[in-house]
Amino acid sequence: MTNGPAITGVICTHNRERFLERCIESLCKQTLDQNQYEILVVDNGSTDKTKEICEKYSSQKNFRYIFEPVLGLSNARNTGWNNACGDYVGYLDDDAVAADTWFEKALWCFQNIQPIPEWVGGPIDLEWEIPAPEWITEEYWTTLGWLDWGDKERFLTGADERLGGGNSFYLKSVLKKMKGFDTRLGRKKKLLLSGEETQFQHRLKSIGGNLFYHPGILIDHFVAKERIEPAFFYRRYYWGGITDYIMSKTLEKVAHETISQAEDTDEGSQFKRLLSKSVQALGFFVSANEKIQSRIYFSYVIGWLVAVIKYGWRKMDLDTV
């Protein structure tokens, strides 16, 4: 065990001065004794006032700031755990705020649950800047970060059960053993790549790792008004298709279930769904909401096909992580 704080909370950020201070403040007001935890901001090449905001907290003994010039969320996350003093490392999205029990409940899980979970997390509520339009059904909430497995703490064992990367804690020893997050995945500049947490989950489960859910490890994730426009979802699902294909290639050596934003796993059902959505995307005999939803699905398919053409010939396995 370390002699310093038991647990580290990492905020990876890039040009998000609009949200950052509110995020940091939520970690300064925790129920856990401040001697038990530290706050580590990883500034991933920001050119706005991120550094100036962090300087306001420089006198706080459990606060640290690190500048990481190499862009990429996975790279920033790896910088975070590599520099964390705690034996347990948590990640909080920079546009979110944590409940005041965030650190306390996470630490309790690691110290009291048996077997000791490798990954601990909790629910993610959505904080809407403006009311969501009707076409954003619950199916699309997960795209905006929403997650809720109920009000009981438990191990997650279902095939579709996961934890959100922006509200997660890990054993630092496991992050080190697994070499952290794959830098081929995750946000990079303006590219909406993702999938680093899903890939990590597959890798973790392949070596017998466990995920534990606690409702007290709660965050509110801010949904800016620009993220409830159809254009955002078209772009997000397009990159979702690219992400899922790349992720599947990186996991070729790992026994896993394919997780994608396409709902059906049967090839015949997928083909029928694609034909149906393609027609609906043209706007024939459907409502305006159904047309948007069909175009979202079609964007995913296009992204997947683009990735097959662009990356299909490449060898992408875990040997190069």
HELIX and SHEET records of a PDB file:
HELIX    1   1 GLU A   17  CYS A   28  1                                  12    
HELIX    2   2 GLN A   34  GLN A   36  5                                   3    
HELIX    3   3 THR A   50  GLU A   55  1                                   6    
HELIX    4   4 LEU A   73  ASN A   83  1                                  11    
HELIX    5   5 TRP A  102  ASN A  112  1                                  11    
HELIX    6   6 GLU A  138  TRP A  141  1                                   4    
HELIX    7   7 THR A  142  LEU A  144  5                                   3    
HELIX    8   8 LYS A  172  LYS A  177  1                                   6    
HELIX    9   9 GLU A  196  SER A  206  1                                  11    
HELIX   10  10 LYS A  225  ILE A  228  5                                   4    
HELIX   11  11 PRO A  230  THR A  250  1                                  21    
HELIX   12  12 GLU A  267  ALA A  281  1                                  15    
HELIX   13  13 ALA A  288  TYR A  311  1                                  24    
HELIX   14  14 LEU A  318  THR A  320  5                                   3    
SHEET    1   A 8 PHE A  63  PHE A  67  0                                        
SHEET    2   A 8 TYR A  37  ASP A  43  1                                        
SHEET    3   A 8 ILE A   7  THR A  13  1                                        
SHEET    4   A 8 TYR A  88  LEU A  92  1                                        
SHEET    5   A 8 ASN A 167  LEU A 171 -1                                        
SHEET    6   A 8 TRP A 119  GLY A 121 -1                                        
SHEET    7   A 8 LEU A 211  TYR A 213  1                                        
SHEET    8   A 8 ARG A 154  PHE A 155 -1                                        
SHEET    1   B 3 ALA A  96  ALA A  98  0                                        
SHEET    2   B 3 ILE A 219  VAL A 223 -1                                        
SHEET    3   B 3 ILE A 124  TRP A 128  1                                        
END                                                                             
